[in-house]
């Protein structure tokens, strides 16, 4: 199956949702290239970026599940390759 390289950008406004994000990402750990999280205390948000190589349907599923968590926004950007 063909895979795509993408970046999932996540903004977390409710800290209680972090465990849900971690659970979802753990389920797809074999597809994750790298992860960076930055707490932005001045605005009380966390910013997470996930580099991933997976089939497009799986990437959409992951981003959708994360984006449906309370106080969480997720957007995906795909590489042209």
PyMOL Python script that loads the backbone (N, CA, C, O; Angstrom):
from pymol import cmd

cmd.read_pdbstr("""\
ATOM      1  N   UNK A   1       0.836  -1.178   0.000  1.00  0.00           N
ATOM      2  CA  UNK A   1       0.000   0.000   0.000  1.00  0.00           C
ATOM      3  C   UNK A   1       0.888   1.251   0.000  1.00  0.00           C
ATOM      4  O   UNK A   1       1.882   1.316   0.724  1.00  0.00           O
ATOM      5  N   UNK A   2       0.522   2.229  -0.811  1.00  0.00           N
ATOM      6  CA  UNK A   2       1.284   3.475  -0.892  1.00  0.00           C
ATOM      7  C   UNK A   2       1.104   4.280   0.387  1.00  0.00           C
ATOM      8  O   UNK A   2       0.029   4.320   0.984  1.00  0.00           O
ATOM      9  N   UNK A   3       2.202   4.921   0.782  1.00  0.00           N
ATOM     10  CA  UNK A   3       2.145   5.778   1.963  1.00  0.00           C
ATOM     11  C   UNK A   3       2.431   7.214   1.566  1.00  0.00           C
ATOM     12  O   UNK A   3       2.973   7.487   0.495  1.00  0.00           O
ATOM     13  N   UNK A   4       2.058   8.120   2.450  1.00  0.00           N
ATOM     14  CA  UNK A   4       2.304   9.542   2.243  1.00  0.00           C
ATOM     15  C   UNK A   4       3.059  10.071   3.446  1.00  0.00           C
ATOM     16  O   UNK A   4       2.909   9.568   4.559  1.00  0.00           O
ATOM     17  N   UNK A   5       3.864  11.080   3.215  1.00  0.00           N
ATOM     18  CA  UNK A   5       4.548  11.777   4.291  1.00  0.00           C
ATOM     19  C   UNK A   5       3.717  13.008   4.615  1.00  0.00           C
ATOM     20  O   UNK A   5       3.319  13.760   3.726  1.00  0.00           O
ATOM     21  N   UNK A   6       3.462  13.201   5.909  1.00  0.00           N
ATOM     22  CA  UNK A   6       2.616  14.319   6.315  1.00  0.00           C
ATOM     23  C   UNK A   6       3.055  14.848   7.668  1.00  0.00           C
ATOM     24  O   UNK A   6       3.824  14.216   8.392  1.00  0.00           O
ATOM     25  N   UNK A   7       2.546  16.021   7.982  1.00  0.00           N
ATOM     26  CA  UNK A   7       2.743  16.641   9.285  1.00  0.00           C
ATOM     27  C   UNK A   7       1.364  16.926   9.862  1.00  0.00           C
ATOM     28  O   UNK A   7       0.544  17.602   9.241  1.00  0.00           O
ATOM     29  N   UNK A   8       1.124  16.406  11.048  1.00  0.00           N
ATOM     30  CA  UNK A   8      -0.126  16.702  11.759  1.00  0.00           C
ATOM     31  C   UNK A   8       0.204  17.750  12.805  1.00  0.00           C
ATOM     32  O   UNK A   8       1.011  17.509  13.703  1.00  0.00           O
ATOM     33  N   UNK A   9      -0.417  18.911  12.690  1.00  0.00           N
ATOM     34  CA  UNK A   9      -0.236  19.999  13.657  1.00  0.00           C
ATOM     35  C   UNK A   9      -1.388  19.945  14.644  1.00  0.00           C
ATOM     36  O   UNK A   9      -2.553  19.900  14.249  1.00  0.00           O
ATOM     37  N   UNK A  10      -1.061  19.949  15.926  1.00  0.00           N
ATOM     38  CA  UNK A  10      -2.062  19.802  16.983  1.00  0.00           C
ATOM     39  C   UNK A  10      -1.923  20.954  17.969  1.00  0.00           C
ATOM     40  O   UNK A  10      -0.823  21.253  18.434  1.00  0.00           O
ATOM     41  N   UNK A  11      -3.035  21.593  18.283  1.00  0.00           N
ATOM     42  CA  UNK A  11      -3.089  22.621  19.324  1.00  0.00           C
ATOM     43  C   UNK A  11      -3.980  22.090  20.436  1.00  0.00           C
ATOM     44  O   UNK A  11      -5.132  21.728  20.197  1.00  0.00           O
ATOM     45  N   UNK A  12      -3.447  22.043  21.648  1.00  0.00           N
ATOM     46  CA  UNK A  12      -4.182  21.514  22.789  1.00  0.00           C
ATOM     47  C   UNK A  12      -4.496  22.658  23.746  1.00  0.00           C
ATOM     48  O   UNK A  12      -3.595  23.289  24.298  1.00  0.00           O
ATOM     49  N   UNK A  13      -5.795  22.915  23.934  1.00  0.00           N
ATOM     50  CA  UNK A  13      -6.233  23.968  24.845  1.00  0.00           C
ATOM     51  C   UNK A  13      -6.759  23.410  26.161  1.00  0.00           C
ATOM     52  O   UNK A  13      -6.932  24.160  27.122  1.00  0.00           O
ATOM     53  N   UNK A  14      -7.015  22.110  26.220  1.00  0.00           N
ATOM     54  CA  UNK A  14      -7.466  21.457  27.447  1.00  0.00           C
ATOM     55  C   UNK A  14      -6.497  20.338  27.789  1.00  0.00           C
ATOM     56  O   UNK A  14      -6.442  19.316  27.104  1.00  0.00           O
ATOM     57  N   UNK A  15      -5.740  20.541  28.847  1.00  0.00           N
ATOM     58  CA  UNK A  15      -4.724  19.581  29.244  1.00  0.00           C
ATOM     59  C   UNK A  15      -5.264  18.187  29.507  1.00  0.00           C
ATOM     60  O   UNK A  15      -4.531  17.206  29.382  1.00  0.00           O
ATOM     61  N   UNK A  16      -6.530  18.085  29.867  1.00  0.00           N
ATOM     62  CA  UNK A  16      -7.128  16.782  30.143  1.00  0.00           C
ATOM     63  C   UNK A  16      -7.158  15.894  28.890  1.00  0.00           C
ATOM     64  O   UNK A  16      -7.302  14.677  29.007  1.00  0.00           O
ATOM     65  N   UNK A  17      -7.028  16.472  27.721  1.00  0.00           N
ATOM     66  CA  UNK A  17      -7.082  15.701  26.474  1.00  0.00           C
ATOM     67  C   UNK A  17      -5.732  15.116  26.073  1.00  0.00           C
ATOM     68  O   UNK A  17      -5.662  14.332  25.126  1.00  0.00           O
ATOM     69  N   UNK A  18      -4.669  15.477  26.769  1.00  0.00           N
ATOM     70  CA  UNK A  18      -3.330  15.009  26.396  1.00  0.00           C
ATOM     71  C   UNK A  18      -3.235  13.486  26.469  1.00  0.00           C
ATOM     72  O   UNK A  18      -2.619  12.871  25.599  1.00  0.00           O
ATOM     73  N   UNK A  19      -3.824  12.876  27.472  1.00  0.00           N
ATOM     74  CA  UNK A  19      -3.774  11.416  27.592  1.00  0.00           C
ATOM     75  C   UNK A  19      -4.436  10.749  26.380  1.00  0.00           C
ATOM     76  O   UNK A  19      -3.937   9.744  25.873  1.00  0.00           O
ATOM     77  N   UNK A  20      -5.552  11.307  25.921  1.00  0.00           N
ATOM     78  CA  UNK A  20      -6.218  10.763  24.739  1.00  0.00           C
ATOM     79  C   UNK A  20      -5.342  10.860  23.499  1.00  0.00           C
ATOM     80  O   UNK A  20      -5.299   9.930  22.694  1.00  0.00           O
ATOM     81  N   UNK A  21      -4.646  11.979  23.343  1.00  0.00           N
ATOM     82  CA  UNK A  21      -3.732  12.157  22.213  1.00  0.00           C
ATOM     83  C   UNK A  21      -2.625  11.104  22.280  1.00  0.00           C
ATOM     84  O   UNK A  21      -2.323  10.440  21.288  1.00  0.00           O
ATOM     85  N   UNK A  22      -2.031  10.965  23.456  1.00  0.00           N
ATOM     86  CA  UNK A  22      -0.949   9.986  23.610  1.00  0.00           C
ATOM     87  C   UNK A  22      -1.415   8.564  23.306  1.00  0.00           C
ATOM     88  O   UNK A  22      -0.675   7.784  22.707  1.00  0.00           O
ATOM     89  N   UNK A  23      -2.618   8.228  23.708  1.00  0.00           N
ATOM     90  CA  UNK A  23      -3.161   6.895  23.432  1.00  0.00           C
ATOM     91  C   UNK A  23      -3.294   6.664  21.932  1.00  0.00           C
ATOM     92  O   UNK A  23      -2.892   5.615  21.429  1.00  0.00           O
ATOM     93  N   UNK A  24      -3.852   7.628  21.221  1.00  0.00           N
ATOM     94  CA  UNK A  24      -4.024   7.519  19.768  1.00  0.00           C
ATOM     95  C   UNK A  24      -2.671   7.401  19.077  1.00  0.00           C
ATOM     96  O   UNK A  24      -2.497   6.565  18.190  1.00  0.00           O
ATOM     97  N   UNK A  25      -1.723   8.223  19.473  1.00  0.00           N
ATOM     98  CA  UNK A  25      -0.399   8.187  18.845  1.00  0.00           C
ATOM     99  C   UNK A  25       0.324   6.879  19.149  1.00  0.00           C
ATOM    100  O   UNK A  25       1.024   6.344  18.289  1.00  0.00           O
ATOM    101  N   UNK A  26       0.163   6.367  20.347  1.00  0.00           N
ATOM    102  CA  UNK A  26       0.794   5.094  20.707  1.00  0.00           C
ATOM    103  C   UNK A  26       0.273   3.954  19.822  1.00  0.00           C
ATOM    104  O   UNK A  26       1.030   3.054  19.459  1.00  0.00           O
ATOM    105  N   UNK A  27      -1.006   3.993  19.478  1.00  0.00           N
ATOM    106  CA  UNK A  27      -1.598   2.965  18.624  1.00  0.00           C
ATOM    107  C   UNK A  27      -0.988   2.965  17.220  1.00  0.00           C
ATOM    108  O   UNK A  27      -1.049   1.956  16.518  1.00  0.00           O
ATOM    109  N   UNK A  28      -0.404   4.085  16.813  1.00  0.00           N
ATOM    110  CA  UNK A  28       0.162   4.228  15.468  1.00  0.00           C
ATOM    111  C   UNK A  28       1.655   4.545  15.521  1.00  0.00           C
ATOM    112  O   UNK A  28       2.203   5.142  14.594  1.00  0.00           O
ATOM    113  N   UNK A  29       2.304   4.144  16.603  1.00  0.00           N
ATOM    114  CA  UNK A  29       3.717   4.488  16.821  1.00  0.00           C
ATOM    115  C   UNK A  29       4.631   4.011  15.695  1.00  0.00           C
ATOM    116  O   UNK A  29       5.639   4.654  15.401  1.00  0.00           O
ATOM    117  N   UNK A  30       4.289   2.896  15.067  1.00  0.00           N
ATOM    118  CA  UNK A  30       5.136   2.367  13.995  1.00  0.00           C
ATOM    119  C   UNK A  30       5.119   3.243  12.745  1.00  0.00           C
ATOM    120  O   UNK A  30       5.982   3.089  11.882  1.00  0.00           O
ATOM    121  N   UNK A  31       4.173   4.143  12.631  1.00  0.00           N
ATOM    122  CA  UNK A  31       4.059   5.033  11.466  1.00  0.00           C
ATOM    123  C   UNK A  31       4.678   6.415  11.715  1.00  0.00           C
ATOM    124  O   UNK A  31       4.907   7.175  10.774  1.00  0.00           O
ATOM    125  N   UNK A  32       4.947   6.733  12.982  1.00  0.00           N
ATOM    126  CA  UNK A  32       5.417   8.074  13.344  1.00  0.00           C
ATOM    127  C   UNK A  32       6.920   8.178  13.119  1.00  0.00           C
ATOM    128  O   UNK A  32       7.700   7.361  13.609  1.00  0.00           O
ATOM    129  N   UNK A  33       7.306   9.206  12.366  1.00  0.00           N
ATOM    130  CA  UNK A  33       8.713   9.482  12.093  1.00  0.00           C
ATOM    131  C   UNK A  33       9.323  10.239  13.271  1.00  0.00           C
ATOM    132  O   UNK A  33      10.427   9.928  13.718  1.00  0.00           O
ATOM    133  N   UNK A  34       8.594  11.229  13.764  1.00  0.00           N
ATOM    134  CA  UNK A  34       9.083  12.047  14.868  1.00  0.00           C
ATOM    135  C   UNK A  34       7.965  12.888  15.450  1.00  0.00           C
ATOM    136  O   UNK A  34       6.908  13.066  14.845  1.00  0.00           O
ATOM    137  N   UNK A  35       8.231  13.400  16.647  1.00  0.00           N
ATOM    138  CA  UNK A  35       7.219  14.165  17.370  1.00  0.00           C
ATOM    139  C   UNK A  35       7.908  15.278  18.135  1.00  0.00           C
ATOM    140  O   UNK A  35       8.975  15.077  18.715  1.00  0.00           O
ATOM    141  N   UNK A  36       7.286  16.469  18.133  1.00  0.00           N
ATOM    142  CA  UNK A  36       7.814  17.579  18.905  1.00  0.00           C
ATOM    143  C   UNK A  36       6.649  18.250  19.633  1.00  0.00           C
ATOM    144  O   UNK A  36       5.622  18.554  19.027  1.00  0.00           O
ATOM    145  N   UNK A  37       6.812  18.473  20.908  1.00  0.00           N
ATOM    146  CA  UNK A  37       5.792  19.156  21.687  1.00  0.00           C
ATOM    147  C   UNK A  37       6.374  20.385  22.349  1.00  0.00           C
ATOM    148  O   UNK A  37       7.474  20.348  22.901  1.00  0.00           O
ATOM    149  N   UNK A  38       5.627  21.478  22.289  1.00  0.00           N
ATOM    150  CA  UNK A  38       6.073  22.736  22.877  1.00  0.00           C
ATOM    151  C   UNK A  38       4.963  23.296  23.762  1.00  0.00           C
ATOM    152  O   UNK A  38       3.895  23.649  23.262  1.00  0.00           O
ATOM    153  N   UNK A  39       5.201  23.382  25.069  1.00  0.00           N
ATOM    154  CA  UNK A  39       4.209  24.030  25.923  1.00  0.00           C
ATOM    155  C   UNK A  39       4.366  25.546  25.809  1.00  0.00           C
ATOM    156  O   UNK A  39       5.468  26.074  25.964  1.00  0.00           O
ATOM    157  N   UNK A  40       3.278  26.231  25.543  1.00  0.00           N
ATOM    158  CA  UNK A  40       3.305  27.693  25.437  1.00  0.00           C
ATOM    159  C   UNK A  40       2.533  28.247  26.629  1.00  0.00           C
ATOM    160  O   UNK A  40       1.331  28.500  26.552  1.00  0.00           O
ATOM    161  N   UNK A  41       3.248  28.426  27.724  1.00  0.00           N
ATOM    162  CA  UNK A  41       2.630  28.792  28.996  1.00  0.00           C
ATOM    163  C   UNK A  41       1.969  30.165  28.972  1.00  0.00           C
ATOM    164  O   UNK A  41       0.989  30.387  29.683  1.00  0.00           O
ATOM    165  N   UNK A  42       2.488  31.091  28.166  1.00  0.00           N
ATOM    166  CA  UNK A  42       1.918  32.438  28.111  1.00  0.00           C
ATOM    167  C   UNK A  42       0.469  32.423  27.633  1.00  0.00           C
ATOM    168  O   UNK A  42      -0.327  33.274  28.032  1.00  0.00           O
ATOM    169  N   UNK A  43       0.127  31.467  26.785  1.00  0.00           N
ATOM    170  CA  UNK A  43      -1.235  31.351  26.246  1.00  0.00           C
ATOM    171  C   UNK A  43      -1.955  30.118  26.774  1.00  0.00           C
ATOM    172  O   UNK A  43      -3.100  29.860  26.403  1.00  0.00           O
ATOM    173  N   UNK A  44      -1.286  29.350  27.646  1.00  0.00           N
ATOM    174  CA  UNK A  44      -1.860  28.148  28.248  1.00  0.00           C
ATOM    175  C   UNK A  44      -2.322  27.133  27.196  1.00  0.00           C
ATOM    176  O   UNK A  44      -3.417  26.578  27.290  1.00  0.00           O
ATOM    177  N   UNK A  45      -1.468  26.902  26.195  1.00  0.00           N
ATOM    178  CA  UNK A  45      -1.740  25.893  25.181  1.00  0.00           C
ATOM    179  C   UNK A  45      -0.486  25.049  24.979  1.00  0.00           C
ATOM    180  O   UNK A  45       0.618  25.456  25.342  1.00  0.00           O
ATOM    181  N   UNK A  46      -0.670  23.886  24.404  1.00  0.00           N
ATOM    182  CA  UNK A  46       0.436  23.029  23.999  1.00  0.00           C
ATOM    183  C   UNK A  46       0.370  22.863  22.490  1.00  0.00           C
ATOM    184  O   UNK A  46      -0.706  22.699  21.914  1.00  0.00           O
ATOM    185  N   UNK A  47       1.532  22.910  21.863  1.00  0.00           N
ATOM    186  CA  UNK A  47       1.630  22.786  20.414  1.00  0.00           C
ATOM    187  C   UNK A  47       2.418  21.510  20.122  1.00  0.00           C
ATOM    188  O   UNK A  47       3.542  21.344  20.595  1.00  0.00           O
ATOM    189  N   UNK A  48       1.823  20.616  19.344  1.00  0.00           N
ATOM    190  CA  UNK A  48       2.460  19.340  19.042  1.00  0.00           C
ATOM    191  C   UNK A  48       2.504  19.165  17.528  1.00  0.00           C
ATOM    192  O   UNK A  48       1.522  19.426  16.835  1.00  0.00           O
ATOM    193  N   UNK A  49       3.650  18.722  17.026  1.00  0.00           N
ATOM    194  CA  UNK A  49       3.741  18.391  15.603  1.00  0.00           C
ATOM    195  C   UNK A  49       4.175  16.933  15.483  1.00  0.00           C
ATOM    196  O   UNK A  49       5.083  16.475  16.176  1.00  0.00           O
ATOM    197  N   UNK A  50       3.501  16.221  14.586  1.00  0.00           N
ATOM    198  CA  UNK A  50       3.754  14.808  14.362  1.00  0.00           C
ATOM    199  C   UNK A  50       4.135  14.605  12.897  1.00  0.00           C
ATOM    200  O   UNK A  50       3.335  14.871  12.001  1.00  0.00           O
ATOM    201  N   UNK A  51       5.352  14.136  12.659  1.00  0.00           N
ATOM    202  CA  UNK A  51       5.765  13.754  11.305  1.00  0.00           C
ATOM    203  C   UNK A  51       5.423  12.277  11.141  1.00  0.00           C
ATOM    204  O   UNK A  51       5.759  11.456  11.994  1.00  0.00           O
ATOM    205  N   UNK A  52       4.753  11.947  10.038  1.00  0.00           N
ATOM    206  CA  UNK A  52       4.225  10.593   9.881  1.00  0.00           C
ATOM    207  C   UNK A  52       4.367  10.118   8.435  1.00  0.00           C
ATOM    208  O   UNK A  52       4.313  10.916   7.499  1.00  0.00           O
ATOM    209  N   UNK A  53       4.547   8.824   8.270  1.00  0.00           N
ATOM    210  CA  UNK A  53       4.588   8.187   6.951  1.00  0.00           C
ATOM    211  C   UNK A  53       3.622   7.007   7.011  1.00  0.00           C
ATOM    212  O   UNK A  53       3.921   5.977   7.616  1.00  0.00           O
ATOM    213  N   UNK A  54       2.468   7.167   6.380  1.00  0.00           N
ATOM    214  CA  UNK A  54       1.400   6.163   6.467  1.00  0.00           C
ATOM    215  C   UNK A  54       0.470   6.322   5.273  1.00  0.00           C
ATOM    216  O   UNK A  54       0.553   7.319   4.556  1.00  0.00           O
ATOM    217  N   UNK A  55      -0.414   5.355   5.049  1.00  0.00           N
ATOM    218  CA  UNK A  55      -1.437   5.535   4.017  1.00  0.00           C
ATOM    219  C   UNK A  55      -2.312   6.748   4.365  1.00  0.00           C
ATOM    220  O   UNK A  55      -2.546   7.038   5.538  1.00  0.00           O
ATOM    221  N   UNK A  56      -2.783   7.442   3.344  1.00  0.00           N
ATOM    222  CA  UNK A  56      -3.549   8.664   3.565  1.00  0.00           C
ATOM    223  C   UNK A  56      -4.779   8.416   4.439  1.00  0.00           C
ATOM    224  O   UNK A  56      -5.104   9.249   5.286  1.00  0.00           O
ATOM    225  N   UNK A  57      -5.458   7.306   4.254  1.00  0.00           N
ATOM    226  CA  UNK A  57      -6.630   7.002   5.072  1.00  0.00           C
ATOM    227  C   UNK A  57      -6.279   6.898   6.550  1.00  0.00           C
ATOM    228  O   UNK A  57      -7.031   7.355   7.411  1.00  0.00           O
ATOM    229  N   UNK A  58      -5.141   6.301   6.833  1.00  0.00           N
ATOM    230  CA  UNK A  58      -4.713   6.166   8.231  1.00  0.00           C
ATOM    231  C   UNK A  58      -4.352   7.528   8.833  1.00  0.00           C
ATOM    232  O   UNK A  58      -4.688   7.814   9.982  1.00  0.00           O
ATOM    233  N   UNK A  59      -3.673   8.353   8.055  1.00  0.00           N
ATOM    234  CA  UNK A  59      -3.332   9.699   8.526  1.00  0.00           C
ATOM    235  C   UNK A  59      -4.607  10.485   8.817  1.00  0.00           C
ATOM    236  O   UNK A  59      -4.711  11.146   9.850  1.00  0.00           O
ATOM    237  N   UNK A  60      -5.576  10.411   7.904  1.00  0.00           N
ATOM    238  CA  UNK A  60      -6.849  11.104   8.110  1.00  0.00           C
ATOM    239  C   UNK A  60      -7.563  10.592   9.350  1.00  0.00           C
ATOM    240  O   UNK A  60      -8.158  11.373  10.092  1.00  0.00           O
ATOM    241  N   UNK A  61      -7.508   9.288   9.577  1.00  0.00           N
ATOM    242  CA  UNK A  61      -8.142   8.681  10.742  1.00  0.00           C
ATOM    243  C   UNK A  61      -7.506   9.189  12.035  1.00  0.00           C
ATOM    244  O   UNK A  61      -8.206   9.544  12.983  1.00  0.00           O
ATOM    245  N   UNK A  62      -6.177   9.219  12.063  1.00  0.00           N
ATOM    246  CA  UNK A  62      -5.463   9.691  13.256  1.00  0.00           C
ATOM    247  C   UNK A  62      -5.799  11.155  13.541  1.00  0.00           C
ATOM    248  O   UNK A  62      -6.158  11.511  14.664  1.00  0.00           O
ATOM    249  N   UNK A  63      -5.679  11.995  12.519  1.00  0.00           N
ATOM    250  CA  UNK A  63      -5.955  13.423  12.701  1.00  0.00           C
ATOM    251  C   UNK A  63      -7.406  13.653  13.098  1.00  0.00           C
ATOM    252  O   UNK A  63      -7.693  14.518  13.925  1.00  0.00           O
ATOM    253  N   UNK A  64      -8.323  12.885  12.517  1.00  0.00           N
ATOM    254  CA  UNK A  64      -9.739  13.019  12.856  1.00  0.00           C
ATOM    255  C   UNK A  64     -10.027  12.650  14.294  1.00  0.00           C
ATOM    256  O   UNK A  64     -10.752  13.363  14.987  1.00  0.00           O
ATOM    257  N   UNK A  65      -9.463  11.534  14.751  1.00  0.00           N
ATOM    258  CA  UNK A  65      -9.652  11.111  16.147  1.00  0.00           C
ATOM    259  C   UNK A  65      -9.097  12.144  17.115  1.00  0.00           C
ATOM    260  O   UNK A  65      -9.729  12.465  18.121  1.00  0.00           O
ATOM    261  N   UNK A  66      -7.914  12.661  16.807  1.00  0.00           N
ATOM    262  CA  UNK A  66      -7.299  13.670  17.679  1.00  0.00           C
ATOM    263  C   UNK A  66      -8.124  14.951  17.673  1.00  0.00           C
ATOM    264  O   UNK A  66      -8.359  15.543  18.727  1.00  0.00           O
ATOM    265  N   UNK A  67      -8.562  15.381  16.501  1.00  0.00           N
ATOM    266  CA  UNK A  67      -9.327  16.616  16.385  1.00  0.00           C
ATOM    267  C   UNK A  67     -10.692  16.565  17.050  1.00  0.00           C
ATOM    268  O   UNK A  67     -11.269  17.609  17.353  1.00  0.00           O
ATOM    269  N   UNK A  68     -11.217  15.370  17.282  1.00  0.00           N
ATOM    270  CA  UNK A  68     -12.509  15.241  17.947  1.00  0.00           C
ATOM    271  C   UNK A  68     -12.404  15.271  19.470  1.00  0.00           C
ATOM    272  O   UNK A  68     -13.425  15.309  20.157  1.00  0.00           O
ATOM    273  N   UNK A  69     -11.198  15.255  19.998  1.00  0.00           N
ATOM    274  CA  UNK A  69     -11.027  15.341  21.444  1.00  0.00           C
ATOM    275  C   UNK A  69     -11.380  16.749  21.921  1.00  0.00           C
ATOM    276  O   UNK A  69     -11.184  17.724  21.195  1.00  0.00           O
ATOM    277  N   UNK A  70     -11.893  16.847  23.121  1.00  0.00           N
ATOM    278  CA  UNK A  70     -12.301  18.153  23.681  1.00  0.00           C
ATOM    279  C   UNK A  70     -11.102  19.091  23.794  1.00  0.00           C
ATOM    280  O   UNK A  70     -10.059  18.726  24.336  1.00  0.00           O
ATOM    281  N   UNK A  71     -11.271  20.305  23.272  1.00  0.00           N
ATOM    282  CA  UNK A  71     -10.236  21.325  23.397  1.00  0.00           C
ATOM    283  C   UNK A  71      -9.007  21.088  22.548  1.00  0.00           C
ATOM    284  O   UNK A  71      -7.933  21.604  22.859  1.00  0.00           O
ATOM    285  N   UNK A  72      -9.146  20.308  21.468  1.00  0.00           N
ATOM    286  CA  UNK A  72      -8.006  19.981  20.604  1.00  0.00           C
ATOM    287  C   UNK A  72      -8.350  20.309  19.157  1.00  0.00           C
ATOM    288  O   UNK A  72      -9.446  20.011  18.683  1.00  0.00           O
ATOM    289  N   UNK A  73      -7.401  20.926  18.462  1.00  0.00           N
ATOM    290  CA  UNK A  73      -7.522  21.173  17.020  1.00  0.00           C
ATOM    291  C   UNK A  73      -6.391  20.442  16.323  1.00  0.00           C
ATOM    292  O   UNK A  73      -5.264  20.418  16.818  1.00  0.00           O
ATOM    293  N   UNK A  74      -6.685  19.845  15.172  1.00  0.00           N
ATOM    294  CA  UNK A  74      -5.653  19.137  14.408  1.00  0.00           C
ATOM    295  C   UNK A  74      -5.831  19.419  12.921  1.00  0.00           C
ATOM    296  O   UNK A  74      -6.944  19.365  12.399  1.00  0.00           O
ATOM    297  N   UNK A  75      -4.742  19.717  12.257  1.00  0.00           N
ATOM    298  CA  UNK A  75      -4.724  19.939  10.818  1.00  0.00           C
ATOM    299  C   UNK A  75      -3.565  19.171  10.212  1.00  0.00           C
ATOM    300  O   UNK A  75      -2.541  18.973  10.865  1.00  0.00           O
ATOM    301  N   UNK A  76      -3.718  18.739   8.974  1.00  0.00           N
ATOM    302  CA  UNK A  76      -2.700  17.921   8.322  1.00  0.00           C
ATOM    303  C   UNK A  76      -2.205  18.588   7.049  1.00  0.00           C
ATOM    304  O   UNK A  76      -2.981  19.147   6.275  1.00  0.00           O
ATOM    305  N   UNK A  77      -0.895  18.517   6.852  1.00  0.00           N
ATOM    306  CA  UNK A  77      -0.260  19.008   5.632  1.00  0.00           C
ATOM    307  C   UNK A  77       0.501  17.834   5.024  1.00  0.00           C
ATOM    308  O   UNK A  77       1.245  17.143   5.719  1.00  0.00           O
ATOM    309  N   UNK A  78       0.312  17.612   3.723  1.00  0.00           N
ATOM    310  CA  UNK A  78       0.942  16.486   3.027  1.00  0.00           C
ATOM    311  C   UNK A  78       2.109  16.953   2.177  1.00  0.00           C
ATOM    312  O   UNK A  78       2.070  18.027   1.576  1.00  0.00           O
ATOM    313  N   UNK A  79       3.154  16.126   2.135  1.00  0.00           N
ATOM    314  CA  UNK A  79       4.283  16.378   1.243  1.00  0.00           C
ATOM    315  C   UNK A  79       3.884  15.982  -0.172  1.00  0.00           C
ATOM    316  O   UNK A  79       2.994  15.152  -0.359  1.00  0.00           O
ATOM    317  N   UNK A  80       4.532  16.566  -1.159  1.00  0.00           N
ATOM    318  CA  UNK A  80       4.240  16.259  -2.555  1.00  0.00           C
ATOM    319  C   UNK A  80       4.797  14.900  -2.954  1.00  0.00           C
ATOM    320  O   UNK A  80       4.386  14.361  -3.981  1.00  0.00           O
ATOM    321  N   UNK A  81       5.708  14.328  -2.189  1.00  0.00           N
ATOM    322  CA  UNK A  81       6.329  13.039  -2.536  1.00  0.00           C
ATOM    323  C   UNK A  81       5.488  11.884  -2.053  1.00  0.00           C
ATOM    324  O   UNK A  81       5.855  10.726  -2.256  1.00  0.00           O
TER     325      UNK A  81
END
""", "prot")
cmd.dss("prot")
cmd.show_as("cartoon", "prot")
cmd.util.cbc("prot")
cmd.orient("prot")
